[in-house]
Every structure is written in C-alpha cells, then in structure tokens.
Amino acid sequence: MTKPDVRILVLHGPNLNLLGTREPGVYGTTTLKGINQSLMALASEFSLELRILQTNSEGAMVDAIQGAMADCQGILINPAAYTHTSVAIRDAIAAVALPAVEVHLSNVHAREPFRSHSYIAPVAVGQICGFGAISYLLGLRALAERLGK
Ligand code: DQA
C-alpha cells in the first residue's frame, strides 16, 4: 500500500451524528460511524487520507473548510440542512477553491420543495443524492477521479 499523498476533508453537517436512529425511513439505518468506516476503507483503495469532521455548527463548518486550504486537496461535504440556507458555507467553498463534491443520503429533489434548492451546488463539482450511505462512496469516487487518483 502506497502512503497517501492526497488528503480529503469529509465534512458532515448538523444532525448527521444521529444517523442510525434519525428518521430511518428517510436516511436509512447506517450510523455515521458506519459511513465513516466505509469511506476509510474506500479511501485506502485510492491511497487517499481522510480528515473527517461532524459538527452541528455552521461556523465550525466554515472554519473546517478554511482550514482545508492549508493541507487538503478536496472536500466531500454533506452540508445537511445548511445546504438550503447557508451562503457562508457556499462562500467558504468558493474562497478555498478546492474541488468539492456535495452528497446527500436522501433524494433532496423528491422531498419538500425547500430541499431542492442548494446554495452549495453552484460551487461544487457536482451533487450526488438519493443513494443512502452509498451517496458518500460515490462522491468519494468522483472526487478521487477528479484528483487523478
Ligand atoms: C440531507 C438532506 C437535507 O435536506 C437534510 O436537512 C439533512 C440530510 C441528506 O443527507 O439527505 O439533514 O443532507
């Protein structure tokens, strides 16, 4: 196994710490720990290092994105509810100019109308949604491809 030379910030937004028990009919039963374990297994296949953070705070998400500028090459982000509200997170992604992939467990376009608008999508490489925990793995694959891994 070669030493990882590319680091990705994996950022989980508010309420995603409750995955497993949170509205399982919408978000499935996989826990955040389970998602992170699958991501780490896939990352090692691509020789990627992951920095994983979950926070319920918008400011902490902005800080993490700004921090990624120093030592990460890409961002995998589920902004959760902030997807639909946060100009600050969108601006942070635009500011650091790192490739970012937006992921959602649920199909945000098939739910309440307010969920189909994303402030993040215009500054992301792309958006993947609707595949449950697999959305994250598809997103990491897409980012790996974008980063030439
Ligand atoms: C979510 C979708 C958002 O609309 C919601 O606020 C979430 C989770 C998803 O992964 O499906 O918290 O980002």
Backbone and ligand atoms as CSV (ligand in chain L), in Angstrom:
chain,resi,resn,atom,element,x,y,z
A,1,MET,N,N,0.853,-1.200,0.000
A,1,MET,CA,C,0.000,0.000,0.000
A,1,MET,C,C,0.890,1.252,0.000
A,2,THR,N,N,0.665,2.134,-0.979
A,2,THR,CA,C,1.484,3.351,-1.008
A,2,THR,C,C,0.964,4.353,0.032
A,3,LYS,N,N,1.854,5.213,0.490
A,3,LYS,CA,C,1.491,6.208,1.504
A,3,LYS,C,C,0.549,7.243,0.876
A,4,PRO,N,N,-0.572,7.561,1.536
A,4,PRO,CA,C,-1.489,8.542,0.952
A,4,PRO,C,C,-0.798,9.882,0.725
A,5,ASP,N,N,-0.971,10.449,-0.462
A,5,ASP,CA,C,-0.372,11.753,-0.751
A,5,ASP,C,C,-1.431,12.818,-1.007
A,6,VAL,N,N,-2.694,12.420,-0.926
A,6,VAL,CA,C,-3.785,13.370,-1.114
A,6,VAL,C,C,-4.732,13.251,0.084
A,7,ARG,N,N,-5.062,14.394,0.649
A,7,ARG,CA,C,-5.941,14.409,1.823
A,7,ARG,C,C,-7.268,15.069,1.466
A,8,ILE,N,N,-8.350,14.443,1.923
A,8,ILE,CA,C,-9.704,14.947,1.658
A,8,ILE,C,C,-10.360,15.302,2.985
A,9,LEU,N,N,-10.974,16.463,3.027
A,9,LEU,CA,C,-11.813,16.815,4.175
A,9,LEU,C,C,-13.204,16.230,3.942
A,10,VAL,N,N,-13.656,15.396,4.871
A,10,VAL,CA,C,-15.024,14.864,4.829
A,10,VAL,C,C,-15.803,15.592,5.916
A,11,LEU,N,N,-16.788,16.360,5.478
A,11,LEU,CA,C,-17.493,17.233,6.419
A,11,LEU,C,C,-18.977,16.866,6.468
A,12,HIS,N,N,-19.409,16.463,7.661
A,12,HIS,CA,C,-20.816,16.108,7.876
A,12,HIS,C,C,-21.485,17.214,8.686
A,13,GLY,N,N,-22.604,17.708,8.204
A,13,GLY,CA,C,-23.281,18.814,8.865
A,13,GLY,C,C,-24.253,18.387,9.960
A,14,PRO,N,N,-25.144,19.300,10.337
A,14,PRO,CA,C,-25.971,19.124,11.516
A,14,PRO,C,C,-26.914,17.929,11.464
A,15,ASN,N,N,-27.041,17.315,12.604
A,15,ASN,CA,C,-27.956,16.185,12.859
A,15,ASN,C,C,-27.483,14.864,12.253
A,16,LEU,N,N,-26.395,14.902,11.513
A,16,LEU,CA,C,-25.918,13.649,10.916
A,16,LEU,C,C,-25.256,12.757,11.959
A,17,ASN,N,N,-24.934,13.320,13.112
A,17,ASN,CA,C,-24.460,12.491,14.230
A,17,ASN,C,C,-25.558,11.536,14.715
A,18,LEU,N,N,-26.803,11.828,14.363
A,18,LEU,CA,C,-27.921,10.987,14.820
A,18,LEU,C,C,-28.265,9.868,13.833
A,19,LEU,N,N,-27.515,9.776,12.743
A,19,LEU,CA,C,-27.833,8.734,11.744
A,19,LEU,C,C,-27.850,7.363,12.413
A,20,GLY,N,N,-28.762,6.551,11.944
A,20,GLY,CA,C,-28.946,5.236,12.569
A,20,GLY,C,C,-30.306,5.202,13.243
A,21,THR,N,N,-30.588,6.297,13.968
A,21,THR,CA,C,-31.892,6.385,14.645
A,21,THR,C,C,-32.734,7.544,14.101
A,22,ARG,N,N,-32.088,8.482,13.398
A,22,ARG,CA,C,-32.816,9.645,12.888
A,22,ARG,C,C,-33.639,9.286,11.649
A,23,GLU,N,N,-34.934,9.451,11.723
A,23,GLU,CA,C,-35.825,9.212,10.579
A,23,GLU,C,C,-35.291,8.107,9.660
A,24,PRO,N,N,-35.226,6.877,10.170
A,24,PRO,CA,C,-34.611,5.805,9.370
A,24,PRO,C,C,-35.303,5.557,8.028
A,25,GLY,N,N,-36.599,5.882,7.963
A,25,GLY,CA,C,-37.311,5.713,6.689
A,25,GLY,C,C,-36.786,6.652,5.614
A,26,VAL,N,N,-36.196,7.760,6.038
A,26,VAL,CA,C,-35.652,8.741,5.085
A,26,VAL,C,C,-34.146,8.542,4.909
A,27,TYR,N,N,-33.442,8.346,6.029
A,27,TYR,CA,C,-31.971,8.367,5.982
A,27,TYR,C,C,-31.314,6.989,6.130
A,28,GLY,N,N,-32.151,5.940,6.342
A,28,GLY,CA,C,-31.585,4.603,6.489
A,28,GLY,C,C,-31.122,4.338,7.912
A,29,THR,N,N,-30.531,3.181,8.112
A,29,THR,CA,C,-30.153,2.767,9.467
A,29,THR,C,C,-28.642,2.732,9.672
A,30,THR,N,N,-27.893,3.070,8.628
A,30,THR,CA,C,-26.431,3.094,8.788
A,30,THR,C,C,-26.047,4.262,9.687
A,31,THR,N,N,-25.185,3.999,10.643
A,31,THR,CA,C,-24.732,5.064,11.541
A,31,THR,C,C,-23.645,5.897,10.866
A,32,LEU,N,N,-23.374,7.060,11.466
A,32,LEU,CA,C,-22.292,7.893,10.922
A,32,LEU,C,C,-20.960,7.152,11.027
A,33,LYS,N,N,-20.799,6.425,12.129
A,33,LYS,CA,C,-19.564,5.647,12.294
A,33,LYS,C,C,-19.426,4.628,11.153
A,34,GLY,N,N,-20.552,3.993,10.804
A,34,GLY,CA,C,-20.537,3.018,9.710
A,34,GLY,C,C,-20.169,3.671,8.384
A,35,ILE,N,N,-20.739,4.836,8.128
A,35,ILE,CA,C,-20.414,5.563,6.892
A,35,ILE,C,C,-18.928,5.908,6.877
A,36,ASN,N,N,-18.438,6.395,7.994
A,36,ASN,CA,C,-17.023,6.786,8.042
A,36,ASN,C,C,-16.102,5.583,7.836
A,37,GLN,N,N,-16.492,4.437,8.394
A,37,GLN,CA,C,-15.663,3.236,8.204
A,37,GLN,C,C,-15.621,2.832,6.728
A,38,SER,N,N,-16.786,2.890,6.064
A,38,SER,CA,C,-16.818,2.548,4.628
A,38,SER,C,C,-15.980,3.532,3.830
A,39,LEU,N,N,-16.063,4.818,4.201
A,39,LEU,CA,C,-15.271,5.835,3.490
A,39,LEU,C,C,-13.776,5.577,3.676
A,40,MET,N,N,-13.385,5.219,4.891
A,40,MET,CA,C,-11.950,4.987,5.140
A,40,MET,C,C,-11.449,3.773,4.365
A,41,ALA,N,N,-12.301,2.745,4.273
A,41,ALA,CA,C,-11.901,1.551,3.506
A,41,ALA,C,C,-11.715,1.919,2.031
A,42,LEU,N,N,-12.648,2.700,1.489
A,42,LEU,CA,C,-12.536,3.094,0.079
A,42,LEU,C,C,-11.342,4.027,-0.127
A,43,ALA,N,N,-11.140,4.927,0.826
A,43,ALA,CA,C,-10.020,5.875,0.708
A,43,ALA,C,C,-8.692,5.130,0.627
A,44,SER,N,N,-8.563,4.065,1.384
A,44,SER,CA,C,-7.277,3.365,1.348
A,44,SER,C,C,-7.073,2.693,-0.007
A,45,GLU,N,N,-8.161,2.284,-0.661
A,45,GLU,CA,C,-8.023,1.728,-2.028
A,45,GLU,C,C,-7.469,2.770,-2.993
A,46,PHE,N,N,-7.865,4.008,-2.791
A,46,PHE,CA,C,-7.417,5.091,-3.681
A,46,PHE,C,C,-6.170,5.788,-3.158
A,47,SER,N,N,-5.658,5.273,-2.040
A,47,SER,CA,C,-4.500,5.904,-1.410
A,47,SER,C,C,-4.771,7.369,-1.044
A,48,LEU,N,N,-5.947,7.578,-0.473
A,48,LEU,CA,C,-6.346,8.911,-0.007
A,48,LEU,C,C,-6.353,8.923,1.511
A,49,GLU,N,N,-5.995,10.061,2.094
A,49,GLU,CA,C,-6.146,10.230,3.532
A,49,GLU,C,C,-7.403,11.059,3.777
A,50,LEU,N,N,-8.160,10.707,4.802
A,50,LEU,CA,C,-9.383,11.456,5.103
A,50,LEU,C,C,-9.240,12.199,6.422
A,51,ARG,N,N,-9.717,13.436,6.445
A,51,ARG,CA,C,-9.916,14.166,7.706
A,51,ARG,C,C,-11.421,14.289,7.872
A,52,ILE,N,N,-11.965,13.609,8.872
A,52,ILE,CA,C,-13.421,13.528,8.992
A,52,ILE,C,C,-13.902,14.359,10.174
A,53,LEU,N,N,-14.927,15.169,9.912
A,53,LEU,CA,C,-15.491,16.005,10.975
A,53,LEU,C,C,-17.009,16.044,10.845
A,54,GLN,N,N,-17.690,15.889,11.964
A,54,GLN,CA,C,-19.141,16.179,12.010
A,54,GLN,C,C,-19.344,17.311,12.998
A,55,THR,N,N,-20.143,18.279,12.590
A,55,THR,CA,C,-20.468,19.374,13.509
A,55,THR,C,C,-21.890,19.839,13.259
A,56,ASN,N,N,-22.500,20.328,14.325
A,56,ASN,CA,C,-23.844,20.885,14.194
A,56,ASN,C,C,-23.804,22.399,13.972
A,57,SER,N,N,-22.611,22.934,13.904
A,57,SER,CA,C,-22.461,24.394,13.868
A,57,SER,C,C,-21.994,24.901,12.503
A,58,GLU,N,N,-22.672,25.885,11.998
A,58,GLU,CA,C,-22.340,26.465,10.692
A,58,GLU,C,C,-20.936,27.076,10.712
A,59,GLY,N,N,-20.631,27.809,11.799
A,59,GLY,CA,C,-19.313,28.447,11.893
A,59,GLY,C,C,-18.189,27.424,11.906
A,60,ALA,N,N,-18.408,26.308,12.588
A,60,ALA,CA,C,-17.369,25.261,12.634
A,60,ALA,C,C,-17.176,24.652,11.241
A,61,MET,N,N,-18.242,24.603,10.461
A,61,MET,CA,C,-18.102,24.093,9.088
A,61,MET,C,C,-17.272,25.059,8.253
A,62,VAL,N,N,-17.551,26.354,8.411
A,62,VAL,CA,C,-16.763,27.368,7.688
A,62,VAL,C,C,-15.292,27.270,8.105
A,63,ASP,N,N,-15.039,27.136,9.408
A,63,ASP,CA,C,-13.650,27.025,9.889
A,63,ASP,C,C,-12.957,25.804,9.293
A,64,ALA,N,N,-13.677,24.677,9.246
A,64,ALA,CA,C,-13.069,23.447,8.715
A,64,ALA,C,C,-12.747,23.605,7.228
A,65,ILE,N,N,-13.640,24.247,6.493
A,65,ILE,CA,C,-13.402,24.454,5.051
A,65,ILE,C,C,-12.198,25.378,4.853
A,66,GLN,N,N,-12.151,26.451,5.629
A,66,GLN,CA,C,-10.986,27.358,5.529
A,66,GLN,C,C,-9.699,26.614,5.891
A,67,GLY,N,N,-9.781,25.766,6.917
A,67,GLY,CA,C,-8.605,25.008,7.370
A,67,GLY,C,C,-8.101,24.045,6.301
A,68,ALA,N,N,-9.024,23.557,5.486
A,68,ALA,CA,C,-8.654,22.586,4.454
A,68,ALA,C,C,-7.732,23.190,3.404
A,69,MET,N,N,-7.809,24.514,3.287
A,69,MET,CA,C,-6.995,25.187,2.261
A,69,MET,C,C,-5.505,24.884,2.465
A,70,ALA,N,N,-5.099,24.748,3.733
A,70,ALA,CA,C,-3.674,24.576,4.039
A,70,ALA,C,C,-3.157,23.199,3.654
A,71,ASP,N,N,-3.992,22.169,3.825
A,71,ASP,CA,C,-3.405,20.827,3.689
A,71,ASP,C,C,-4.345,19.762,3.129
A,72,CYS,N,N,-5.429,20.173,2.494
A,72,CYS,CA,C,-6.303,19.193,1.827
A,72,CYS,C,C,-6.399,19.548,0.343
A,73,GLN,N,N,-6.726,18.535,-0.446
A,73,GLN,CA,C,-6.821,18.767,-1.894
A,73,GLN,C,C,-8.264,18.694,-2.410
A,74,GLY,N,N,-9.190,18.293,-1.533
A,74,GLY,CA,C,-10.587,18.211,-1.955
A,74,GLY,C,C,-11.496,18.112,-0.741
A,75,ILE,N,N,-12.792,18.313,-0.992
A,75,ILE,CA,C,-13.779,18.310,0.096
A,75,ILE,C,C,-14.975,17.453,-0.315
A,76,LEU,N,N,-15.334,16.525,0.565
A,76,LEU,CA,C,-16.567,15.753,0.409
A,76,LEU,C,C,-17.503,16.254,1.500
A,77,ILE,N,N,-18.625,16.818,1.107
A,77,ILE,CA,C,-19.450,17.509,2.101
A,77,ILE,C,C,-20.918,17.124,2.019
A,78,ASN,N,N,-21.490,16.782,3.168
A,78,ASN,CA,C,-22.942,16.730,3.296
A,78,ASN,C,C,-23.315,17.884,4.226
A,79,PRO,N,N,-23.706,19.011,3.647
A,79,PRO,CA,C,-23.996,20.180,4.490
A,79,PRO,C,C,-25.305,20.052,5.257
A,80,ALA,N,N,-26.034,18.970,5.011
A,80,ALA,CA,C,-27.315,18.711,5.694
A,80,ALA,C,C,-28.239,19.927,5.541
A,81,ALA,N,N,-28.876,20.363,6.620
A,81,ALA,CA,C,-29.863,21.453,6.480
A,81,ALA,C,C,-29.228,22.749,5.986
A,82,TYR,N,N,-27.929,22.936,6.251
A,82,TYR,CA,C,-27.269,24.171,5.789
A,82,TYR,C,C,-27.165,24.243,4.263
A,83,THR,N,N,-27.353,23.109,3.610
A,83,THR,CA,C,-27.413,23.101,2.143
A,83,THR,C,C,-28.378,24.162,1.631
A,84,HIS,N,N,-29.502,24.241,2.353
A,84,HIS,CA,C,-30.632,25.026,1.867
A,84,HIS,C,C,-30.657,26.452,2.411
A,85,THR,N,N,-29.674,26.767,3.261
A,85,THR,CA,C,-29.714,28.084,3.931
A,85,THR,C,C,-28.397,28.844,3.917
A,86,SER,N,N,-27.267,28.150,3.711
A,86,SER,CA,C,-26.001,28.781,4.099
A,86,SER,C,C,-25.198,29.418,2.957
A,87,VAL,N,N,-25.291,30.735,2.888
A,87,VAL,CA,C,-24.414,31.482,1.987
A,87,VAL,C,C,-22.973,31.418,2.511
A,88,ALA,N,N,-22.817,31.356,3.846
A,88,ALA,CA,C,-21.471,31.340,4.440
A,88,ALA,C,C,-20.686,30.089,4.033
A,89,ILE,N,N,-21.352,28.944,4.017
A,89,ILE,CA,C,-20.650,27.712,3.619
A,89,ILE,C,C,-20.347,27.743,2.123
A,90,ARG,N,N,-21.289,28.208,1.363
A,90,ARG,CA,C,-21.048,28.356,-0.082
A,90,ARG,C,C,-19.847,29.273,-0.339
A,91,ASP,N,N,-19.808,30.410,0.336
A,91,ASP,CA,C,-18.710,31.358,0.128
A,91,ASP,C,C,-17.373,30.768,0.559
A,92,ALA,N,N,-17.386,29.974,1.636
A,92,ALA,CA,C,-16.140,29.353,2.109
A,92,ALA,C,C,-15.608,28.383,1.052
A,93,ILE,N,N,-16.495,27.594,0.459
A,93,ILE,CA,C,-16.063,26.643,-0.580
A,93,ILE,C,C,-15.517,27.404,-1.789
A,94,ALA,N,N,-16.216,28.461,-2.168
A,94,ALA,CA,C,-15.725,29.262,-3.300
A,94,ALA,C,C,-14.373,29.890,-2.967
A,95,ALA,N,N,-14.208,30.316,-1.725
A,95,ALA,CA,C,-12.973,31.010,-1.326
A,95,ALA,C,C,-11.756,30.089,-1.360
A,96,VAL,N,N,-11.926,28.859,-0.885
A,96,VAL,CA,C,-10.743,27.979,-0.811
A,96,VAL,C,C,-10.404,27.375,-2.168
A,97,ALA,N,N,-11.386,27.397,-3.074
A,97,ALA,CA,C,-11.162,26.918,-4.444
A,97,ALA,C,C,-10.630,25.487,-4.500
A,98,LEU,N,N,-11.095,24.645,-3.565
A,98,LEU,CA,C,-10.786,23.214,-3.649
A,98,LEU,C,C,-11.974,22.513,-4.294
A,99,PRO,N,N,-11.736,21.458,-5.072
A,99,PRO,CA,C,-12.880,20.733,-5.628
A,99,PRO,C,C,-13.726,20.130,-4.495
A,100,ALA,N,N,-15.020,20.399,-4.546
A,100,ALA,CA,C,-15.921,19.900,-3.502
A,100,ALA,C,C,-17.037,19.097,-4.154
A,101,VAL,N,N,-17.362,17.966,-3.545
A,101,VAL,CA,C,-18.494,17.163,-4.007
A,101,VAL,C,C,-19.542,17.176,-2.894
A,102,GLU,N,N,-20.760,17.540,-3.271
A,102,GLU,CA,C,-21.881,17.627,-2.325
A,102,GLU,C,C,-22.649,16.309,-2.346
A,103,VAL,N,N,-22.857,15.744,-1.182
A,103,VAL,CA,C,-23.605,14.480,-1.135
A,103,VAL,C,C,-24.768,14.581,-0.148
A,104,HIS,N,N,-25.804,13.820,-0.446
A,104,HIS,CA,C,-26.949,13.684,0.459
A,104,HIS,C,C,-27.407,12.242,0.452
A,105,LEU,N,N,-27.814,11.781,1.608
A,105,LEU,CA,C,-28.362,10.423,1.699
A,105,LEU,C,C,-29.680,10.334,0.942
A,106,SER,N,N,-30.564,11.285,1.207
A,106,SER,CA,C,-31.892,11.262,0.599
A,106,SER,C,C,-31.867,11.983,-0.751
A,107,ASN,N,N,-32.908,11.732,-1.533
A,107,ASN,CA,C,-33.059,12.464,-2.795
A,107,ASN,C,C,-33.738,13.793,-2.468
A,108,VAL,N,N,-32.919,14.819,-2.295
A,108,VAL,CA,C,-33.449,16.118,-1.859
A,108,VAL,C,C,-34.435,16.713,-2.869
A,109,HIS,N,N,-34.373,16.251,-4.098
A,109,HIS,CA,C,-35.260,16.791,-5.147
A,109,HIS,C,C,-36.634,16.130,-5.137
A,110,ALA,N,N,-36.765,15.069,-4.364
A,110,ALA,CA,C,-38.041,14.345,-4.321
A,110,ALA,C,C,-38.760,14.561,-2.993
A,111,ARG,N,N,-38.292,15.568,-2.230
A,111,ARG,CA,C,-38.865,15.806,-0.905
A,111,ARG,C,C,-39.584,17.168,-0.881
A,112,GLU,N,N,-39.580,17.820,0.255
A,112,GLU,CA,C,-40.234,19.130,0.327
A,112,GLU,C,C,-39.550,20.082,-0.652
A,113,PRO,N,N,-40.309,20.997,-1.261
A,113,PRO,CA,C,-39.716,21.891,-2.269
A,113,PRO,C,C,-38.497,22.663,-1.760
A,114,PHE,N,N,-38.470,23.059,-0.465
A,114,PHE,CA,C,-37.326,23.851,0.008
A,114,PHE,C,C,-36.017,23.082,-0.048
A,115,ARG,N,N,-36.097,21.736,-0.083
A,115,ARG,CA,C,-34.856,20.948,-0.116
A,115,ARG,C,C,-34.243,20.861,-1.510
A,116,SER,N,N,-35.000,21.226,-2.532
A,116,SER,CA,C,-34.438,21.079,-3.880
A,116,SER,C,C,-33.513,22.245,-4.232
A,117,HIS,N,N,-33.519,23.307,-3.391
A,117,HIS,CA,C,-32.548,24.376,-3.646
A,117,HIS,C,C,-31.303,24.180,-2.797
A,118,SER,N,N,-30.153,24.199,-3.452
A,118,SER,CA,C,-28.874,24.093,-2.743
A,118,SER,C,C,-28.039,25.334,-3.004
A,119,TYR,N,N,-27.605,25.985,-1.929
A,119,TYR,CA,C,-26.654,27.092,-2.065
A,119,TYR,C,C,-25.270,26.566,-2.431
A,120,ILE,N,N,-25.049,25.278,-2.170
A,120,ILE,CA,C,-23.708,24.708,-2.331
A,120,ILE,C,C,-23.465,24.222,-3.763
A,121,ALA,N,N,-24.495,23.678,-4.392
A,121,ALA,CA,C,-24.321,23.030,-5.701
A,121,ALA,C,C,-23.598,23.899,-6.736
A,122,PRO,N,N,-23.884,25.209,-6.811
A,122,PRO,CA,C,-23.201,26.008,-7.845
A,122,PRO,C,C,-21.692,26.136,-7.655
A,123,VAL,N,N,-21.203,25.896,-6.433
A,123,VAL,CA,C,-19.753,25.988,-6.218
A,123,VAL,C,C,-19.128,24.597,-6.041
A,124,ALA,N,N,-19.942,23.553,-6.217
A,124,ALA,CA,C,-19.429,22.179,-6.108
A,124,ALA,C,C,-19.104,21.649,-7.501
A,125,VAL,N,N,-18.248,20.638,-7.543
A,125,VAL,CA,C,-18.003,19.939,-8.811
A,125,VAL,C,C,-19.294,19.265,-9.247
A,126,GLY,N,N,-20.014,18.705,-8.275
A,126,GLY,CA,C,-21.277,18.048,-8.576
A,126,GLY,C,C,-21.973,17.640,-7.300
A,127,GLN,N,N,-23.198,17.146,-7.485
A,127,GLN,CA,C,-24.023,16.745,-6.345
A,127,GLN,C,C,-24.492,15.309,-6.550
A,128,ILE,N,N,-24.388,14.511,-5.506
A,128,ILE,CA,C,-24.875,13.123,-5.566
A,128,ILE,C,C,-25.878,12.947,-4.435
A,129,CYS,N,N,-27.080,12.489,-4.755
A,129,CYS,CA,C,-28.078,12.331,-3.699
A,129,CYS,C,C,-29.004,11.172,-4.004
A,130,GLY,N,N,-29.573,10.632,-2.934
A,130,GLY,CA,C,-30.629,9.650,-3.102
A,130,GLY,C,C,-30.204,8.207,-2.965
A,131,PHE,N,N,-28.945,7.957,-2.711
A,131,PHE,CA,C,-28.458,6.579,-2.658
A,131,PHE,C,C,-28.129,6.123,-1.239
A,132,GLY,N,N,-28.667,6.823,-0.256
A,132,GLY,CA,C,-28.369,6.469,1.127
A,132,GLY,C,C,-26.873,6.616,1.385
A,133,ALA,N,N,-26.348,5.736,2.222
A,133,ALA,CA,C,-24.927,5.824,2.585
A,133,ALA,C,C,-24.019,5.699,1.360
A,134,ILE,N,N,-24.527,5.047,0.313
A,134,ILE,CA,C,-23.720,4.868,-0.905
A,134,ILE,C,C,-23.418,6.213,-1.579
A,135,SER,N,N,-24.278,7.217,-1.345
A,135,SER,CA,C,-24.002,8.546,-1.930
A,135,SER,C,C,-22.601,9.016,-1.557
A,136,TYR,N,N,-22.224,8.768,-0.301
A,136,TYR,CA,C,-20.892,9.203,0.149
A,136,TYR,C,C,-19.782,8.480,-0.624
A,137,LEU,N,N,-19.984,7.168,-0.841
A,137,LEU,CA,C,-18.938,6.395,-1.528
A,137,LEU,C,C,-18.835,6.818,-2.990
A,138,LEU,N,N,-19.990,7.071,-3.607
A,138,LEU,CA,C,-19.979,7.567,-4.992
A,138,LEU,C,C,-19.292,8.928,-5.053
A,139,GLY,N,N,-19.567,9.754,-4.057
A,139,GLY,CA,C,-18.953,11.076,-4.006
A,139,GLY,C,C,-17.445,10.996,-3.849
A,140,LEU,N,N,-16.991,10.086,-3.004
A,140,LEU,CA,C,-15.538,9.951,-2.812
A,140,LEU,C,C,-14.876,9.437,-4.095
A,141,ARG,N,N,-15.547,8.506,-4.770
A,141,ARG,CA,C,-15.013,8.007,-6.049
A,141,ARG,C,C,-14.892,9.151,-7.062
A,142,ALA,N,N,-15.926,9.967,-7.118
A,142,ALA,CA,C,-15.932,11.077,-8.079
A,142,ALA,C,C,-14.805,12.056,-7.764
A,143,LEU,N,N,-14.606,12.307,-6.484
A,143,LEU,CA,C,-13.550,13.234,-6.081
A,143,LEU,C,C,-12.167,12.642,-6.374
A,144,ALA,N,N,-12.019,11.346,-6.118
A,144,ALA,CA,C,-10.744,10.668,-6.402
A,144,ALA,C,C,-10.408,10.791,-7.891
A,145,GLU,N,N,-11.430,10.557,-8.693
A,145,GLU,CA,C,-11.259,10.670,-10.154
A,145,GLU,C,C,-10.817,12.083,-10.529
A,146,ARG,N,N,-11.500,13.080,-9.938
A,146,ARG,CA,C,-11.197,14.473,-10.216
A,146,ARG,C,C,-9.759,14.832,-9.825
A,147,LEU,N,N,-9.284,14.151,-8.772
A,147,LEU,CA,C,-7.934,14.440,-8.268
A,147,LEU,C,C,-6.882,13.543,-8.902
A,148,GLY,N,N,-7.297,12.796,-9.913
A,148,GLY,CA,C,-6.340,11.976,-10.658
A,148,GLY,C,C,-5.895,10.736,-9.921
A,149,LYS,N,N,-6.707,10.234,-8.963
A,149,LYS,CA,C,-6.344,9.031,-8.216
A,149,LYS,C,C,-6.965,7.778,-8.830
L,1,DQA,C1,C,-29.594,15.628,3.974
L,1,DQA,C2,C,-30.798,16.314,3.313
L,1,DQA,C3,C,-31.102,17.644,3.976
L,1,DQA,O1,O,-32.244,18.236,3.365
L,1,DQA,C4,C,-31.397,17.459,5.450
L,1,DQA,O2,O,-31.585,18.694,6.068
L,1,DQA,C5,C,-30.362,16.645,6.152
L,1,DQA,C6,C,-29.776,15.494,5.467
L,1,DQA,C7,C,-29.342,14.221,3.395
L,1,DQA,O3,O,-28.235,13.726,3.567
L,1,DQA,O4,O,-30.256,13.627,2.815
L,1,DQA,O5,O,-30.061,16.872,7.319
L,1,DQA,O6,O,-28.436,16.405,3.700
